[in-house]
Amino acid sequence: MTEQVAEQLQKEKVEEKDEKEAVAPVEKTSEKAEVVVVNSPDKLEAVANKVRQKLAAKKAEQNSIEKTTGVKKAEKAEAKKPEEKKVEAKKQEEKKPEAKKPEEKKADSKKVEYVLQRKAVVPLLKAYAKPAKKRARAAIMLLRKFGARHGKTAIENVKIDEKLASFINSRGAKKPPKKLKVTLLKDKSGNVKLVPA
C-alpha cells in the first residue's frame, strides 16, 4: 500500500512539474486566459483534459446558481427596472457627440472666402435646339459658359453644385428646365461655383 501511495505522490509531482512547464500564465483577465506551451502529445492531452474539467466545473456552477435563483444571467440583465434603463439611455446619449450635418462638415473643412457673389437667372432654352437625349448635357454646358462669362474665368474653373445638377436632371435628360435662378460665387483663386439661389 505504501508503495502505491508513494508512486501516486511521485506521479502527481511529475504532473505538477509538467503543468508548470507546459502552462505559462499571462495577464489575468476576467476570462483568465492562459498560454499553453506543449512539448509532447501526452502533455497536450493532460492539459486538454484539465481545461475540459474546468469548463465542466464552471457550467455545473452556473447551472446550480440558475436552479437556486431561478433566473439566468441574461434574464437578470433584461429584468432591470425601467428607471434604470432610462438612466442608462440618457448616459449613452450624453456620451454620443452630436453628429454634424454634411453641409457643416464641408464648411468646416474648407472655409473659402468669396470675392464675388451674384444672383442671376440663366436662360437654358437654347438646350432645346439639341437632340432630345442630349438636352440636359447641353443645359449644363450653357450653365458653365454663363459662369465663365460672368465670373470672368475659364470654363475649366467653373464648378456646378450637385443640387443644381440633380435639379437639371430631375425630369430626365429630355426635359431640362428652361431657366434657372443661380448664385455665382467666385473665390480669390479665380474658381467659380454655381449654386441654387
C-alpha positions as CSV (number, residue, x, y, z in Angstrom):
1,M,0.0,0.0,0.0
2,T,2.7,2.5,0.9
3,E,4.5,1.8,-2.3
4,Q,1.3,2.6,-4.3
5,V,0.8,5.8,-2.4
6,A,4.4,6.8,-2.9
7,E,4.1,6.1,-6.6
8,Q,0.9,8.2,-6.8
9,L,2.7,11.1,-5.0
10,Q,5.6,10.9,-7.4
11,K,3.2,10.9,-10.4
12,E,1.4,13.9,-9.0
13,K,4.7,15.8,-8.5
14,V,5.7,14.9,-12.1
15,E,2.4,16.1,-13.4
16,E,2.7,19.4,-11.4
17,K,6.1,20.0,-12.9
18,D,4.8,19.2,-16.4
19,E,1.9,21.6,-15.9
20,K,4.3,24.3,-14.7
21,E,6.5,23.8,-17.7
22,A,3.5,23.4,-20.1
23,V,1.4,26.3,-18.9
24,A,2.7,29.8,-18.7
25,P,0.2,32.3,-17.2
26,V,-0.4,35.6,-19.0
27,E,-2.0,38.7,-17.6
28,K,-5.2,37.6,-15.9
29,T,-8.4,38.9,-17.4
30,S,-11.9,38.2,-16.5
31,E,-11.7,35.0,-18.5
32,K,-8.3,34.0,-17.0
33,A,-6.6,33.4,-20.3
34,E,-3.6,31.0,-20.3
35,V,-0.9,30.4,-22.9
36,V,-0.1,26.7,-23.3
37,V,3.4,25.5,-24.5
38,V,3.3,21.8,-25.2
39,N,6.4,19.7,-25.8
40,S,4.8,16.3,-26.2
41,P,1.4,14.8,-27.2
42,D,1.0,13.3,-23.6
43,K,1.3,16.8,-22.1
44,L,-1.2,18.1,-24.6
45,E,-3.8,15.5,-23.7
46,A,-3.2,16.2,-20.0
47,V,-3.7,20.0,-20.4
48,A,-6.7,19.5,-22.6
49,N,-8.4,17.2,-20.0
50,K,-7.8,19.8,-17.3
51,V,-9.3,22.5,-19.4
52,R,-12.3,20.4,-20.1
53,Q,-12.7,19.7,-16.4
54,K,-12.5,23.4,-15.5
55,L,-15.1,24.2,-18.2
56,A,-17.4,21.5,-16.9
57,A,-17.0,22.7,-13.3
58,K,-17.9,26.3,-14.4
59,K,-21.0,25.1,-16.3
60,A,-22.1,23.0,-13.3
61,E,-21.6,26.0,-11.0
62,Q,-23.7,28.2,-13.3
63,N,-26.4,25.6,-13.6
64,S,-26.6,25.3,-9.8
65,I,-26.9,29.1,-9.4
66,E,-29.6,29.2,-12.0
67,K,-31.5,26.4,-10.3
68,T,-31.3,28.0,-6.9
69,T,-32.2,31.5,-8.1
70,G,-34.4,30.5,-11.0
71,V,-33.1,33.3,-13.1
72,K,-30.4,33.2,-15.8
73,K,-27.7,35.9,-16.0
74,A,-29.0,37.1,-19.3
75,E,-32.5,37.4,-17.8
76,K,-31.1,39.4,-14.9
77,A,-29.7,41.9,-17.3
78,E,-33.1,42.2,-19.1
79,A,-35.0,42.4,-15.8
80,K,-33.6,45.8,-14.9
81,K,-36.1,48.4,-13.7
82,P,-37.5,50.7,-16.4
83,E,-36.0,53.6,-14.4
84,E,-32.5,52.2,-14.7
85,K,-33.0,51.7,-18.4
86,K,-33.9,55.3,-18.8
87,V,-30.9,56.5,-16.8
88,E,-28.6,54.3,-19.0
89,A,-30.2,55.6,-22.2
90,K,-29.6,59.2,-21.0
91,K,-25.9,58.4,-20.2
92,Q,-25.4,56.9,-23.6
93,E,-27.0,60.0,-25.3
94,E,-24.7,62.3,-23.3
95,K,-21.7,60.3,-24.4
96,K,-22.5,60.5,-28.1
97,P,-21.1,63.6,-29.7
98,E,-23.6,65.5,-31.8
99,A,-23.1,64.5,-35.4
100,K,-22.5,67.4,-37.8
101,K,-24.6,67.7,-40.8
102,P,-22.9,67.1,-44.1
103,E,-23.1,70.8,-45.1
104,E,-21.5,71.9,-41.9
105,K,-18.6,69.3,-42.3
106,K,-17.9,70.7,-45.8
107,A,-18.0,74.3,-44.5
108,D,-15.6,73.4,-41.6
109,S,-13.1,71.5,-43.8
110,K,-12.8,74.2,-46.4
111,K,-13.5,77.8,-45.4
112,V,-13.4,79.7,-48.7
113,E,-13.6,83.5,-48.9
114,Y,-15.6,84.6,-51.9
115,V,-14.6,87.8,-53.7
116,L,-17.7,87.9,-55.9
117,Q,-21.3,86.9,-55.2
118,R,-24.1,87.5,-57.7
119,K,-27.6,86.2,-58.2
120,A,-28.8,85.7,-61.7
121,V,-31.4,83.9,-63.9
122,V,-29.7,81.7,-66.5
123,P,-31.7,81.1,-69.7
124,L,-31.4,77.4,-70.8
125,L,-33.8,77.5,-73.7
126,K,-31.0,77.0,-76.3
127,A,-30.6,73.5,-74.9
128,Y,-33.9,72.5,-76.6
129,A,-32.2,73.1,-80.0
130,K,-30.2,69.9,-79.4
131,P,-31.4,66.3,-79.8
132,A,-33.8,65.2,-77.0
133,K,-31.4,62.9,-75.2
134,K,-28.6,65.5,-75.2
135,R,-30.5,68.4,-73.7
136,A,-29.5,68.0,-70.1
137,R,-25.9,67.8,-71.1
138,A,-26.3,70.9,-73.2
139,A,-28.0,72.8,-70.3
140,I,-25.1,72.0,-68.1
141,M,-22.7,73.3,-70.7
142,L,-24.7,76.5,-71.0
143,L,-24.5,76.9,-67.3
144,R,-20.7,76.6,-67.4
145,K,-20.4,79.1,-70.2
146,F,-22.6,81.5,-68.2
147,G,-20.4,81.1,-65.1
148,A,-17.3,81.6,-67.1
149,R,-18.6,84.7,-68.9
150,H,-20.0,86.4,-65.7
151,G,-17.2,85.2,-63.4
152,K,-14.5,86.3,-65.9
153,T,-12.7,83.0,-65.8
154,A,-12.1,79.9,-68.0
155,I,-14.8,77.2,-68.4
156,E,-12.5,74.7,-66.7
157,N,-12.6,76.7,-63.4
158,V,-16.4,76.6,-63.2
159,K,-17.9,74.1,-60.8
160,I,-21.7,73.3,-60.6
161,D,-23.2,72.3,-57.3
162,E,-24.6,68.8,-57.0
163,K,-28.0,70.0,-56.1
164,L,-28.1,72.2,-59.2
165,A,-27.0,69.3,-61.5
166,S,-29.6,67.0,-59.9
167,F,-32.3,69.6,-60.4
168,I,-31.4,69.9,-64.1
169,N,-31.7,66.1,-64.5
170,S,-34.7,65.8,-62.2
171,R,-37.2,65.5,-65.1
172,G,-34.8,63.4,-67.2
173,A,-32.3,64.3,-69.9
174,K,-35.0,65.2,-72.4
175,K,-36.7,67.9,-70.4
176,P,-34.3,70.2,-68.5
177,P,-35.7,73.5,-67.1
178,K,-35.9,76.4,-69.5
179,K,-34.4,78.9,-67.0
180,L,-32.7,78.7,-63.6
181,K,-32.1,81.0,-60.7
182,V,-28.5,80.6,-59.5
183,T,-25.9,82.3,-57.3
184,L,-22.5,82.8,-58.7
185,L,-19.6,82.6,-56.2
186,K,-16.0,83.5,-57.1
187,D,-13.1,82.9,-54.8
188,K,-9.6,84.6,-54.7
189,S,-8.0,81.9,-56.9
190,G,-10.4,82.6,-59.7
191,N,-12.6,79.4,-59.3
192,V,-16.3,80.0,-59.8
193,K,-19.1,77.9,-58.2
194,L,-22.7,77.9,-59.2
195,V,-25.2,77.1,-56.5
196,P,-29.0,77.3,-56.5
197,A,-30.4,80.7,-55.5
